[in-house]
């Protein structure tokens, strides 16, 4: 199962906090989170999502880049 998270209109800090909470609270059936961060008006949120030193969680297994530059898929492990 996949969740979706739209980071448009958020600051980097807000997006980071909300994503970390979403990853931590995601149901055991959730295997990925599609993060929609955009790419045309700055890339601070995209950089935060893709940087392993920024967005941290024990459940986060890897980041998957897609052909859409405005999104990143976070692969998470079950609880």
C-alpha positions as CSV (number, residue, x, y, z in Angstrom):
1,X,0.0,0.0,0.0
2,X,1.2,3.5,-0.8
3,X,0.5,6.8,0.9
4,X,0.9,10.2,-0.7
5,X,2.3,13.4,0.9
6,X,2.0,16.8,-0.8
7,X,4.7,19.2,0.5
8,X,3.6,22.2,-1.5
9,X,3.2,25.3,0.6
10,X,5.2,24.0,3.5
11,X,8.6,25.1,4.8
12,X,11.5,22.6,4.8
13,X,11.2,22.3,8.6
14,X,7.4,21.7,8.4
15,X,7.7,19.2,5.7
16,X,10.5,17.3,7.5
17,X,8.5,17.1,10.8
18,X,5.3,16.0,9.0
19,X,7.1,13.4,6.9
20,X,8.9,11.9,9.9
21,X,5.6,11.7,11.8
22,X,3.9,10.1,8.8
23,X,6.7,7.5,8.4
24,X,6.6,6.7,12.2
25,X,2.8,6.3,12.3
26,X,2.3,4.6,9.0
27,X,0.3,1.3,9.2
28,X,2.2,-1.9,8.8
29,X,0.7,-2.4,5.4
30,X,2.2,0.8,4.0
31,X,5.4,0.0,2.0
32,X,5.9,3.4,0.3
33,X,5.2,7.1,0.6
34,X,5.0,9.2,-2.6
35,X,6.3,12.7,-1.7
36,X,5.1,15.4,-4.0
37,X,7.6,18.3,-3.6
38,X,7.7,20.0,-7.0
39,X,10.8,21.1,-8.8
40,X,10.2,24.5,-10.5
41,X,10.2,26.9,-7.6
42,X,13.3,26.0,-5.6
43,X,14.5,22.6,-4.5
44,X,15.0,22.9,-0.8
45,X,12.3,20.4,0.1
46,X,13.4,18.0,-2.7
47,X,16.9,18.2,-1.4
48,X,15.8,17.5,2.2
49,X,13.7,14.5,1.1
50,X,16.5,13.0,-1.0
51,X,19.4,13.6,1.5
52,X,20.0,10.6,3.8
53,X,21.4,13.0,6.4
54,X,18.3,15.1,6.6
55,X,15.2,12.9,6.6
56,X,15.9,10.0,9.0
57,X,13.9,7.1,10.3
58,X,14.6,3.6,11.2
59,X,11.8,2.5,8.9
60,X,13.1,4.3,5.8
61,X,14.8,1.8,3.6
62,X,15.6,3.8,0.5
63,X,14.6,6.6,-1.8
64,X,13.4,5.9,-5.3
65,X,13.6,8.6,-7.9
66,X,11.1,8.6,-10.7
67,X,10.9,10.1,-14.2
68,X,8.8,12.9,-12.5
69,X,11.4,15.3,-11.1
70,X,8.7,16.7,-8.7
71,X,8.3,13.6,-6.7
72,X,10.3,11.1,-4.7
73,X,9.1,7.7,-3.4
74,X,10.2,6.7,0.1
75,X,10.4,2.9,0.6
76,X,9.6,2.0,4.2
77,X,9.7,-1.3,6.1
78,X,6.8,-2.6,8.1
79,X,6.6,-2.0,11.9
